[in-house]
Amino acid sequence: MAKYLLTRLALLVVGLLAASALIFAVLRVMPGDVAQLIAGTQGSAAQVARIREQLGLDLPLWQQYLGWLGGIVRGDLGSSLLTGSPVADQLWEKAQVTVPLGVLSMLVALLIAMPFGVLSALRRGRASGTLISGLAQGLAAVPVVWAGMMLVVVFAVVLGWLPAQGFPRSGWASPDQALRALVLPALTIGVVEGAMLLRFVRSATLQAIGQDFVRTGAAKGLTRTQALIRHGLPSVGLSIVTVLGLQVAGTVVGAVVIERVFNLPGIGRMLASDVGSRDLAMVQGELLVLTGFVLLIGFAVDLVHHAIDPRQREAG
């Protein structure tokens, strides 16, 4: 186990290094000059050159990259080129919106996918099973932005139960208001992601129903549902864990988009604003954190696979 863990950690570090190099390179070929943006339209060439020197943008790219990488190793993601505020502080502040939104969205997706996916498989060929499967296919095809707009119309405009946009200025100091502000965005992401996950859970459950050990359990007096829960679902756990990891990554991407729709002060909204203002330090820090989160999810999925699959342990 220790050797496997060290190997996966090494691959995680290599992945983060590759991601950091790619993010740095892509941002440097984007059009626009932050020094010119700071100097303004009336700034002279000398002023622009002086600003570039102050920000270190006149250094060779390899020196800029190594300087940024060295800061990351020390836990310093740099400072905003426009405001001078530390990137890590800004990310921590915005993560207090994005992380709870992602957690709530994933909970909604699981509450939809797991019970209804299994129920749809158990009732295959019946009206209820067909209805659940059809609804899942329809919801999975709905664009997340359109789903958010429809939920706002129903629950915020027509019924007036929830706020349509925004987040309380006091943040989580007012937990009831903060939670109410995240309900509609979490439902928007969770329903769409849950519908996609439901289809896979249904397929995996149908596969488990056809296994010999489920039929053997039923032959020994268990109902089909009991045999499935006791013997079938653990056998498809590996597949569900893999897809669940992908869904978590999809939830993060959905949060980045939906924050713009609901005007939430999270990482997604900050990223869009910083890209528009050409703040390279902020953008590369934000992209690295998001990419690192996705890689960590893959790392966790690998560890879970290794822990619950005896075949992988024997191979190790």
N, C-alpha and C positions, 0 to 999 in steps of 0.2 A: 504493500500500500504506500509506504514511504517513497519508494522509487517511482511509482506511478504519479504520486502527488508532485514530486520534484520535476518530473518530465512535463506535466501539465502546466506547472508554474513557469517553467522555462519557455514553453510555447506561448503562454499568456504574455510574458515580457517581450518576446519577439514580435508578437502581434501588435502590442502597444507601440513598440519602436517603429514598426512598419507603418502603422496608422499615423503616428506623429509626423513621420517624414512625408507621407502622402498629403496630409492636411496642410503642412507647411508649404509644400511645393505648389499645390493647387491654388492656395490663397495668393501666392506671389505672382501668379500669371493672370490674376483677375485684373480687369481694367480699373484705372483710377489711381490716384496718388493721395494718401492720407495727409502728407505734408502740404500739398496744394490745398486740400480741403481745410486744414487748420489755418493756413495763411489767408485764405479767402480769395475771391476773384481779383482783388486789387493787389494781391501779394506779388512782390517782385521775385525774380529768379534767385536773387541773393537771399531773400527771406526764406524761400522754399528750401534752398540748400542748407541754410542754418538750422531749420527745423528738422530736416532729414538727419543732420549730424547729431542734433540733440537727442533724437529718438533712436539713433543707432541704425537708421535705415540706409546709411551710406556704406555700411560694412558689407563685405562679401556675404553672399547668402549662406555659405557653409558656417561662417562665424555667427551669423544671426541664429541659425538653427541650433548650433552647439550651445550657444548662450541660453536659448530657450529650453533646451533639453537639460542643461545643468540646473536651471531653476526648477524644473519639474522634479528632478531627483531630490532637491532640497525642500520640496513641497511648495514651491513658489511658481504659480502659473503666470506671473508677470503682472503688469499694470495696464490699464486702458491708455491707449495713445491719445485719446481725446480728453478724458477727465482726470487721468492719473490715479483713479481708484483701483485697488487690487482686484484682479480677476477672481481670485478665490473667494473674496468677501461677497462680491456680486453674485457669484454662482450659489453660495450658501444661502443668501437671502432669497433668490429666485427658486431654489430647490425646495423651499418650504411650501411652495405652491405646486410645483411640478411633481414632486415625489408623492405627496398625499393624493394628488389627482391620479397618478399612475396606479397606486395601491387600490384606491376605490374602484377604478375602472377594471382592474384585474379581478377584484372580488365580484363585481357585477357579471363579468364574463364567465367566471367559474360557476356562479349560482345559476346562470342560464344554461351553460354547456353541459355540465356533469349530469344533473338529474334528467334534463329533457333529452340529452343525447342517449342516455341509457333507456329511458322510457320509449323513445322513438324506435330504438332497436327491438325492444321487447314487444312492441305493438306493431311490428312491421306487417304490412298487409291489411291493417285495420285503418279505420277512418282517422282515429286520433294520431296514429303514427305517421300517416301520410300528411296530415295537417301540420304536424310539428316539423317534418322534413321540408315541406314546401315553404313554410314561414322562414325556416333557417336559410334556405337557398335565396329567398327574396331579400332578407335582411342583410345577408353577406354581400349582396351586390349593391347595397345602398352606399353612396359616397358619404363619408363621415361628416362633411360640411353640411350636406343637405339634411342628414339626420339631425344634426344639431339645430338647424333652423326650424325644422318641424317640431322638435321638442320645445323650443322656445315659444313657438306660436301656441302650442297646446297648454303647457304648464305655466308659462310666464305671462303671455298676453291674454289668453282666453280664461284660464282658471285663476291666474294670479297667485299661485301657490309658491313659486320660487322666483328669485331674481333672474333677469334675462342676461345680465352681463356684470362684469366687475368683481372686485374682491375688496373686503373691508380694509380701510387704511391701517387699522390697528392689527391686522393680520390675525394670528391665532390667539391674540389676547382676547378676542371675541370669538370663541370657538363655535358657538351656534351660528353666527353669521358667516364665518369662514366655511363651515361645513355646508350650509345652505347654498353658498356660492359655487361649491364644487359638485353639487348633486347632478345638475343637468349636464355639465361637461363629462362627468364620470359615466352617466347613463348613455350619453352619445357614443363614447368610445366603447364602453362595455357591451352594449347591445350588438354593435357591429362585429367586434372581436369575438363576443360570445357566440354569435351565429356561425362564424367560421369555425370556431373550435367545436361547436356542437356537431357539425357534420363529420368531423374526424372522430369524435367520441362515438358517434353512432356507428361509423364504419368499423372502428376497433372493437366495439361491443358485438357487432354481428360476427366478426371474425372469431371472437372468443366463444360465442354461443356454439359455433360449429366444431369446437375442439373436443377431443375424446374425453378429457377429464371432466368437462361440463356435462356431457352425456352420461358419463359414469356416475357422477354425483346425483344426477336426476334419476338414474336407475336404482340408486340406493335409497330412494325415498325423499330426496330434496326436491322442492319445486324448482322450476327452471330459473326463477329469479334468485332463489337461495343458492343454487349451484353456480349461477353466474357471479354473484357477489362474493361467494366464498372461494371459488376456484378460478373463475374466468377473468375477473377484472385485474387481479394481481399479475396475470400473465401478459396483459397488454399495458402494464404500467410503464414499461420502458418507452414505448411509442408515445404514450400520452405525455410523459415527462419531456420528451424531445420537442413535440409540437407545442407544449406549454411554454417551453423556453423561447421558441420563435414567437409565440403570441405575446409574451412579455416584451420582447423587443419591438413588436408591432404596436403595443400599447404606448411605448415611449414615443415612437414616431407619431402616433395619433395624437398624443398629448401636445407635441410640438406644433401640430397643425391647429388643434382645437383651441389652444390658448389664444390664438388670433381671433377666432370666431367669438369667443366669450370674453374677450378683453381681460384676460387673466395675466397678472404680472409674473409670469413664470419664465423658465429658461427658453422656451420656444419663442415667446414674444420678444425677449431680449436678443435672441439670436437673429431674428429677422431685422430688428432695429440696427444691430451692430453691423450686419452685412450691408445694409443700406448706407450707413455712415462710414463704411470702409475701415472700421476699427479692427485691424488685423489681430492685435493681441487678445482682444475679447473674443473674437470669432474662433480663433484657433484653440483657445482654452475651452470654450463651450463645446466645440466639435470633439475635442479630445476626451472630455468628460463623458459625453454621450456615447462615443465610440467605445471608451473603456467600460462603460456600463454594459453595453451589448456583449463585449468580449467576456466580461465577468459572468454574465448569464450563461454563455456557452461553457465556461469553465465549471460553473456549478452543475450544469446538466451532465457534463462528463463525470464529475465526482459522484453524482447520484446514480448514474448508470453503473459505475464501477462498484458502488456499495450494494446495489440490489440485484445485480446480474452475476450469478456465480460463474458463468462462462468467462466473463472478463477477468474475474479474480484468478481463475485457474490458468488463463492464458498469461496473466501477469506473473 
